[in-house]
């Protein structure tokens, strides 16, 4: 029996459909769907679910309190199955197999996933014959060619993937444990630290520090609105774009009269070169510009790939290989949505695509592998599919051509200017219209024309701080610095969001991020620098090339980590103090208007959250908070209440922009009152046990705290009562609402 192993179930299903002489039979094995057909031999195709095993430490190392963080550096790393049904299916089919073909994705991760599956099979069938097939798109031609030309498994490439897993586990686990214990942040709120994650976070925090340190400088701009002979109005600006002295700007304003004379008109043409083919970084950047997060773009691209619509989306290559018949690939689109564009390209005598700077041999640039119909995809999938198709077409198109116009004006001896641009020939921009510059049209003007001045304006402005990183720009910077790989960078950014280190896009760091990065930069700077992790990335490349043994790289990695912990040991108390102080600031949401103390995110004895005043017990001001989700304090401040806006982050859900907690609470109370008015009037409870939610046991708790009547419950301070009874502030406030 010939066993073919694909990386995912959908890939297995497509590969089986392509290879089978007729429709393959779906067979259930150990609870997993497989696809079986008869050719020269019985063939079974099964899909994995990515990695089916994971690396971990022995259970003895799981206790954070008993096992020191640095003991993890040299601890054994074991492999445990994560998908028992798939492992059982592999064992069952593996026993019967005479030949195994690994057909997982061709990259480090895919090679490692295939080797993991092969090792499970070899435990039950040590002498089984095996080989490997490589493909870049799940289309009939690519799959047929791949299986007609099987190759050997690249164990060096798999070792490189395995080394990354070990290094990331050891670094992440030991550093996360150390910092979380130092900060007193255990449980769900642990402080995540990672080999790639932390230098990336440091980039974001350092950029925010630049913004905070930035001192705006005032400047002035001067504009005049002119009217041409036909009555058309347009604006011109003084040649000094920024006046740093207000007095100088005012002098110019004072002399502007009624007329302007055209002093020169310069017309020229400008070429606009077509874009290069998509690699992963360029694709993520383009997807980001049309509203997709990096993680979402890659998730959708992966789905389009496994469905056979685009080529493999994890690639560094920006040069189409000669093995692709590019004309035939364009001919695929002679029918359907893109027919007009394909026919125009095919009318060319010769198709010469653009070439980027990076050329690799593993996978081609991202290109459309087959024709999709709009009704086959959801809206998000279609938009990204269309982006890939249009980019592919644009790489064969001619340059766009613009006519530019530079006009200079004389107004009382002062020079003003206006620039225009008009697209003469769309070229590649007809195929790829994203983020295209707009025409800037000026009226027909000739040297010596005299125009009337309708109005003049002096604008007060100030210089702006450097912009934050958008996801696309950050991924490009990570690539430049050697942080992560094309397959992992978007995941790193997702982790920063899920760990509540950043919010928004462009990425804005939270106070928690500041606390962690500042502590690390001061006392263990190695972790926040890109040099160390980029060196490890280079070493992993050398493993893949067969130039160094995996064990050597793992040993070097452990030595680096021991050096980091030596820095920790010298500054343990200072790190703890720095983290705790920084994290305390993360809970501050503003100043209490009643007493001037800090308003803080707090927890009651029962664990419920609320916003309370640091001046307690002298000040009892409090506000409720949602029961679940991580509270992110933003830098936006409510003008009315002086409180920072907050966001609530729940894993797997979109962030909830709650806004000002006090405004939110006021609005909630209004809604409750309106709902109450709509409902039939209920009599006011006479006894405390008549209040919904208060039974005999709860009533006894309240009585012990000095609250035994409905009137006393209505008047009592909810926060004070919560402290004395352990009942949440939110629950007490609901009771008070019910009897109001």
PyMOL commands that set and color helices and strands:
alter all, ss='L'
color gray80, all
select helices_A, chain A and resi 9-19+59-61+69-72+84-96+108-124+140-148+155-183+187-189+197-213+246-255+280-289+294-306+326-331+339-346+374-376+379-394+428-431+471-481+489-498+511-523+525-528+530-545+550-570+572-585+661-678+688-690+696-704+710-715+718-725+729-739
alter helices_A, ss='H'
color red, helices_A
select strands_A, chain A and resi 2-6+25-29+32-38+42-47+53-57+77-81+99-103+129-132+218-227+233-238+259-272+400-411+414-425+450-462+502-503+508-509+588-591+598-603+609-613+622-624+630-637+644-649+656-660
alter strands_A, ss='S'
color yellow, strands_A
deselect
rebuild
show_as cartoon
